[in-house]
Amino acid sequence: MPQTTVTLSTRGQGLYEFTDQANAFVRQSGIEEGLLTVFVRHTSCSLLIQENADPDVKTDLNSFFRRLVPPSSDPSMRWVVHTAEGPDDMPAHIRAALTQVSIGIPISHGRLVLGTWQGIYLFEHRDRPHRRDVVLHLSP
């Protein structure tokens, strides 16, 4: 089964699209029909399929998650115990738990079956830059 790892460099919290890398991997595989499984190997980021046409969508998603799960330095988060790597540590784990670390995308006619405005994103939940490994696995 074809498999590869895409390494993404993040610059802090936000959505980082890697649809082009996934499409290229599927094209190069020669598989016409199947399933692409996308899996992120980390506990403080996640994966999303989301609109890739209007950048305001990314801005609003980031704002929503910051409001939903603020940093542990926020008075509403004083119950948080796990702060070993800073005030964004446990909130990043919570955000990842609320989203997903694995996505399956069908392949038809050698292409990912994504909607017109859909893109595949790594959703970074930490403040500082990271290198994130995303495994792409094809099943015919």
C-alpha positions as a Markdown table, in Angstrom:
| # | Residue | x | y | z |
|---|---|---|---|---|
| 1 | Met | 0.0 | 0.0 | 0.0 |
| 2 | Pro | 1.4 | 3.4 | -0.9 |
| 3 | Gln | 2.2 | 5.6 | 2.0 |
| 4 | Thr | 4.1 | 8.9 | 2.6 |
| 5 | Thr | 4.6 | 11.5 | 5.3 |
| 6 | Val | 4.1 | 15.2 | 4.6 |
| 7 | Thr | 6.0 | 17.5 | 7.1 |
| 8 | Leu | 4.3 | 20.9 | 7.6 |
| 9 | Ser | 6.0 | 23.8 | 9.3 |
| 10 | Thr | 3.6 | 25.9 | 11.3 |
| 11 | Arg | 4.1 | 29.5 | 12.5 |
| 12 | Gly | 1.7 | 29.3 | 15.4 |
| 13 | Gln | -2.1 | 28.8 | 15.8 |
| 14 | Gly | -3.9 | 28.5 | 12.5 |
| 15 | Leu | -5.0 | 26.4 | 9.6 |
| 16 | Tyr | -2.4 | 25.2 | 7.1 |
| 17 | Glu | -3.7 | 23.8 | 3.8 |
| 18 | Phe | -1.9 | 20.8 | 2.3 |
| 19 | Thr | -4.5 | 19.8 | -0.3 |
| 20 | Asp | -2.0 | 20.1 | -3.2 |
| 21 | Gln | 0.5 | 17.7 | -1.5 |
| 22 | Ala | -2.3 | 15.2 | -1.0 |
| 23 | Asn | -3.5 | 15.5 | -4.6 |
| 24 | Ala | 0.0 | 15.1 | -5.9 |
| 25 | Phe | 0.5 | 11.9 | -3.8 |
| 26 | Val | -2.7 | 10.4 | -5.2 |
| 27 | Arg | -1.9 | 11.3 | -8.8 |
| 28 | Gln | 1.6 | 9.8 | -8.5 |
| 29 | Ser | 0.2 | 6.6 | -7.0 |
| 30 | Gly | -1.7 | 5.6 | -10.1 |
| 31 | Ile | -4.6 | 4.4 | -8.0 |
| 32 | Glu | -7.9 | 5.1 | -9.7 |
| 33 | Glu | -10.4 | 4.1 | -7.0 |
| 34 | Gly | -9.8 | 3.9 | -3.3 |
| 35 | Leu | -9.5 | 5.8 | 0.0 |
| 36 | Leu | -6.9 | 8.2 | 1.2 |
| 37 | Thr | -6.5 | 8.1 | 5.0 |
| 38 | Val | -4.9 | 11.3 | 6.4 |
| 39 | Phe | -3.5 | 11.0 | 9.9 |
| 40 | Val | -1.6 | 13.5 | 12.0 |
| 41 | Arg | 1.0 | 12.1 | 14.5 |
| 42 | His | 0.6 | 14.7 | 17.2 |
| 43 | Thr | -1.7 | 15.5 | 20.2 |
| 44 | Ser | -1.9 | 19.3 | 20.1 |
| 45 | Cys | -3.0 | 19.8 | 16.5 |
| 46 | Ser | -5.7 | 18.2 | 14.3 |
| 47 | Leu | -7.1 | 17.9 | 10.8 |
| 48 | Leu | -10.0 | 19.6 | 9.1 |
| 49 | Ile | -11.7 | 19.6 | 5.7 |
| 50 | Gln | -12.9 | 23.1 | 5.3 |
| 51 | Glu | -13.6 | 25.9 | 2.8 |
| 52 | Asn | -10.5 | 27.1 | 1.0 |
| 53 | Ala | -11.9 | 30.0 | -1.0 |
| 54 | Asp | -12.5 | 32.8 | 1.6 |
| 55 | Pro | -9.6 | 33.4 | 4.2 |
| 56 | Asp | -12.2 | 34.8 | 6.6 |
| 57 | Val | -13.3 | 31.2 | 7.3 |
| 58 | Lys | -9.9 | 30.4 | 8.7 |
| 59 | Thr | -9.9 | 33.7 | 10.8 |
| 60 | Asp | -13.4 | 32.9 | 12.2 |
| 61 | Leu | -12.5 | 29.3 | 13.0 |
| 62 | Asn | -9.4 | 30.4 | 14.9 |
| 63 | Ser | -11.3 | 33.1 | 16.8 |
| 64 | Phe | -14.1 | 30.6 | 17.7 |
| 65 | Phe | -11.6 | 28.0 | 19.1 |
| 66 | Arg | -9.7 | 30.7 | 21.1 |
| 67 | Arg | -13.0 | 31.8 | 22.6 |
| 68 | Leu | -14.2 | 28.2 | 23.2 |
| 69 | Val | -10.9 | 27.1 | 24.8 |
| 70 | Pro | -8.8 | 30.1 | 25.9 |
| 71 | Pro | -5.2 | 29.8 | 27.2 |
| 72 | Ser | -4.8 | 28.4 | 30.7 |
| 73 | Ser | -3.7 | 31.9 | 31.8 |
| 74 | Asp | -7.3 | 33.0 | 31.3 |
| 75 | Pro | -9.2 | 33.2 | 34.7 |
| 76 | Ser | -11.9 | 30.9 | 33.3 |
| 77 | Met | -9.2 | 28.1 | 32.9 |
| 78 | Arg | -7.8 | 28.2 | 36.4 |
| 79 | Trp | -8.9 | 24.6 | 36.8 |
| 80 | Val | -6.2 | 23.4 | 34.3 |
| 81 | Val | -3.4 | 21.4 | 35.8 |
| 82 | His | -1.3 | 20.4 | 32.8 |
| 83 | Thr | 0.7 | 23.5 | 31.9 |
| 84 | Ala | 4.2 | 21.9 | 31.5 |
| 85 | Glu | 4.8 | 23.6 | 28.1 |
| 86 | Gly | 3.1 | 26.9 | 28.8 |
| 87 | Pro | -0.4 | 28.4 | 28.8 |
| 88 | Asp | -1.3 | 27.1 | 25.4 |
| 89 | Asp | -0.4 | 23.5 | 26.2 |
| 90 | Met | -3.6 | 22.0 | 27.7 |
| 91 | Pro | -5.9 | 24.2 | 25.6 |
| 92 | Ala | -4.2 | 22.8 | 22.5 |
| 93 | His | -4.9 | 19.2 | 23.7 |
| 94 | Ile | -8.5 | 20.1 | 24.3 |
| 95 | Arg | -8.9 | 21.6 | 20.9 |
| 96 | Ala | -7.4 | 18.5 | 19.3 |
| 97 | Ala | -9.8 | 16.3 | 21.3 |
| 98 | Leu | -12.8 | 18.3 | 20.0 |
| 99 | Thr | -11.7 | 17.9 | 16.3 |
| 100 | Gln | -10.0 | 14.9 | 14.6 |
| 101 | Val | -6.6 | 13.4 | 14.0 |
| 102 | Ser | -7.7 | 11.2 | 11.1 |
| 103 | Ile | -9.7 | 11.8 | 7.9 |
| 104 | Gly | -10.8 | 9.5 | 5.1 |
| 105 | Ile | -11.2 | 10.9 | 1.6 |
| 106 | Pro | -12.6 | 8.8 | -1.3 |
| 107 | Ile | -10.6 | 8.6 | -4.5 |
| 108 | Ser | -12.5 | 8.3 | -7.8 |
| 109 | His | -11.0 | 8.4 | -11.3 |
| 110 | Gly | -7.5 | 9.0 | -9.8 |
| 111 | Arg | -8.6 | 12.1 | -7.9 |
| 112 | Leu | -9.7 | 13.1 | -4.4 |
| 113 | Val | -13.4 | 13.4 | -4.1 |
| 114 | Leu | -13.5 | 16.8 | -2.5 |
| 115 | Gly | -16.1 | 19.5 | -3.0 |
| 116 | Thr | -15.4 | 22.6 | -5.1 |
| 117 | Trp | -14.4 | 24.7 | -2.1 |
| 118 | Gln | -13.0 | 22.0 | 0.2 |
| 119 | Gly | -9.4 | 21.9 | 1.3 |
| 120 | Ile | -7.5 | 19.7 | 3.7 |
| 121 | Tyr | -5.9 | 21.5 | 6.6 |
| 122 | Leu | -3.7 | 20.9 | 9.5 |
| 123 | Phe | -5.2 | 22.9 | 12.4 |
| 124 | Glu | -2.3 | 24.0 | 14.6 |
| 125 | His | -3.4 | 24.6 | 18.2 |
| 126 | Arg | 0.0 | 25.8 | 19.7 |
| 127 | Asp | 1.3 | 29.3 | 19.7 |
| 128 | Arg | 4.9 | 28.7 | 18.8 |
| 129 | Pro | 6.1 | 27.2 | 15.4 |
| 130 | His | 6.2 | 23.4 | 15.1 |
| 131 | Arg | 7.0 | 20.8 | 12.5 |
| 132 | Arg | 4.1 | 18.5 | 12.1 |
| 133 | Asp | 4.1 | 15.0 | 10.4 |
| 134 | Val | 0.9 | 14.0 | 8.5 |
| 135 | Val | 0.8 | 10.5 | 7.2 |
| 136 | Leu | -1.0 | 9.9 | 3.9 |
| 137 | His | -2.0 | 6.3 | 3.3 |
| 138 | Leu | -3.7 | 4.9 | 0.2 |
| 139 | Ser | -6.0 | 1.9 | 0.1 |
| 140 | Pro | -7.2 | 0.7 | -3.3 |
